[in-house]
Amino acid sequence: MRVARRYVISGRVQGVGFRFFTEAAASREGVHGWVRNLTDGPVEAVEAVEVVAEGDAEAMERFERSIRQGPRGARVDHVEVDVTVPDGRAVGFTIK
């Protein structure tokens, strides 16, 4: 079964390769969608990354486990997950 999710990941997730890590995890699992930074502010600002992804339910579970941990140097404080409807139009995975 194909599922889709929107994630907002906050913590130390910018400047640590989080988007590239997410792209690699998506490629490994065959997940389609995109990732982007949500804020680029001063150090005091909350850093967040948004991920919109869809794929096979089991692949999405593995993908979510990966992004909940993040790359070395990242610190994931909070993950907000919204269930969305897969549209099947996403092909590949991009960094925005």
C-alpha positions in Angstrom: 0.0 0.0 0.0 1.3 3.5 -0.9 1.3 6.1 1.9 2.2 9.8 2.1 3.4 11.9 5.0 4.5 15.5 5.7 7.1 15.9 8.3 8.4 19.0 10.1 11.6 18.2 11.9 13.0 20.7 14.4 16.2 20.9 16.4 19.7 21.2 15.0 18.8 20.3 11.5 20.4 23.0 9.4 24.0 23.2 8.5 24.6 19.6 9.3 23.7 17.9 6.0 20.2 16.9 7.0 18.7 17.6 3.6 21.4 15.5 1.9 20.9 12.7 4.5 17.2 12.8 3.8 17.7 12.6 0.1 20.0 9.6 0.5 17.6 7.8 2.8 14.7 8.4 0.4 16.8 7.1 -2.5 17.8 4.0 -0.5 14.1 3.2 0.3 12.6 4.2 -3.0 10.6 7.0 -1.5 9.6 10.0 -3.6 9.1 13.6 -2.6 11.2 16.6 -1.4 12.9 18.2 1.5 13.6 21.9 2.3 14.7 24.2 5.1 11.9 26.2 6.7 13.8 28.8 8.5 17.1 30.5 7.9 17.3 32.9 10.8 19.7 33.8 13.6 21.0 31.2 15.9 18.2 31.9 18.3 15.6 31.0 15.7 14.0 27.5 15.7 15.6 25.5 12.9 13.2 23.2 11.0 13.2 21.1 7.9 10.0 20.1 6.0 9.8 16.8 4.2 7.0 15.6 2.0 7.3 12.0 1.0 5.4 9.0 -0.3 6.1 5.4 -1.0 5.4 1.8 0.1 4.2 1.7 3.7 7.2 -0.5 4.9 9.7 1.7 3.0 8.1 4.8 4.6 8.5 3.3 8.1 12.2 2.7 7.5 12.6 6.2 6.0 10.8 7.8 9.0 13.1 6.0 11.4 16.1 7.4 9.5 15.0 11.0 9.5 14.0 10.8 13.2 17.6 10.1 13.9 19.2 12.3 11.3 22.9 12.5 10.3 25.8 12.7 12.6 26.0 16.2 14.0 22.2 16.7 13.9 19.9 16.8 16.9 16.3 16.0 16.3 14.2 17.6 19.0 10.7 17.2 17.6 9.0 15.5 14.6 5.5 16.6 13.6 3.9 14.1 11.2 0.8 14.8 9.1 -0.8 11.9 7.1 -1.6 13.0 3.6 -3.1 11.4 0.5 -0.6 10.0 -1.9 -1.0 11.5 -5.3 1.4 9.3 -7.2 2.8 12.2 -9.2 6.1 12.6 -7.3 9.0 10.9 -9.1 12.4 10.9 -7.4 13.4 12.9 -4.4 14.6 16.5 -4.5 16.2 19.1 -2.3 14.4 22.4 -2.5 
